[in-house]
Amino acid sequence: MLLFDSANNVRISASRRWWLLGALLLVAISRLWRLAEAGAPDSDSVRDWQIIQQMVHGDFSQLFHHGSPGFSVFYMPVALIARRFVVLQTINALLGVAGLGFFVAWVSRQARLNGSETAGLALLGGTSLLLTFSGRDFTMSSLNLVLFAGLLRSHFARLQQPNSAALPRVALWLALGLSIDYKFLFTIPILVVLEWWQADGLWRQPRTWGRVLGILAAPYFLFGALGWLVGLPWYRWLAFYVRVAVPKTANLAGRQATMSLDITYYLRYLGSFESPLLLLGLGLAAWLVLRQWRAGGWAATRQWTVLSYLLVWAALLLGGMSLVVKAPRGLLFAYLPLAALAVLSGRRVLPGWALAGLLLAAVGQNLFRIQRELYAPLPTHYPQVAAWLQQHGATRIASTVGLNLTPYLNNRQILTVITDERQLPALRRQGVQYVLLDGYRQVAGVARFDSLAAQRPVAAWPEPALHRPLLFLEHSEYTGLSYAETLAACQAAQADSLPLRLYRLQ
């Protein structure tokens, strides 16, 4: 059976579809492997889970936390049925695999990839260390990839077949993305550059722009009205944007600036933690497009290929994100385009067998890194901490910065997060019985617990996951540290063999 793509008259064979489904199954296995033993990879995942639980019980005070009201509302129906953290975590992981498939299917149609090339692209992108890590958390990353793939597909179709309905469709995907995550704001300058280069006059039509602006404004009116109904200021969502761009005060790690020019951070990360094919593919794609441009073909006709289109996205994302505070997730939208560039450019210069061999080697290297960074530290020891506390009748517990213990506590136990050991005397008077000196404080760069750390704990556990370089790098946006400084902080933290230490307060 053949499927038909009306955008460019490309036929999709059933065999190629089975290649893709097989690759997605392998990616899904890598995302779900020992997921129940992993727990929450970071505090943001737990916080998002807590907010959804609060909303299910009618508390909408954190609706605009992280500027992502759509994410919480999206998961509310799921949380009504299954409230366990690992259930929502699993659904989110599968959603990330769906986003990968959505993207790869589009690239495969546009570039007429064969079955093995389609599977190779899915595996190369799907086994990216960062995408695997973020595909096992409970944040907006997985849903972001679904919406970003939709944005790319709709905008590429608009460039190929400009009409009055094209830009509103792009605006719809962008509006959905902005309701899920403020990071979609970073796609707007790239869309503007592409529209400026296209210069076909479509964007000048007042009626078209009226529809576009109406679609983009709709989520702000809808969620703003919802916020007003539950007692929040109408401007709360917009105020979040202002605070992200211009923080009023420094955060707990001392970082206040949002701009940080460092063109080597992402290059060093990609070179050390991701497949070298990503950077090689970027360079080769740039050479191929530049050669075509000099020949006059593309410049004269302004006909976009999926190779040139994704090259613009990858290059501008890499360059633009190098201007702000950094973490590997800053390139979340770039990983799949970079993987696609590696396959699309590689098939232009290599025989099929050579490209297949390179992709297999790259995927093997990715799996090795996933094993080292994500699987080897398992299982998490937070369940053991929770079990110890339950056995000793603890109902009031404090934790230093980290929330990762929360999913393992029962309904009678209350966890209070502290950011300074000077808060402990007041908590002791309030009946808090134990404090967990959580090594997550080192990841977040909050060093205000020296006196507590010098005392003798009543129990202690290892937690290798807290010593992963990737986890520290993912928090460099919060700490404001450079690439080298972040890895140095990770190495210093590794000297603590028991990063989960429990102390009695009474």
Disulfide bonds with the S-S distance in Angstrom:
none
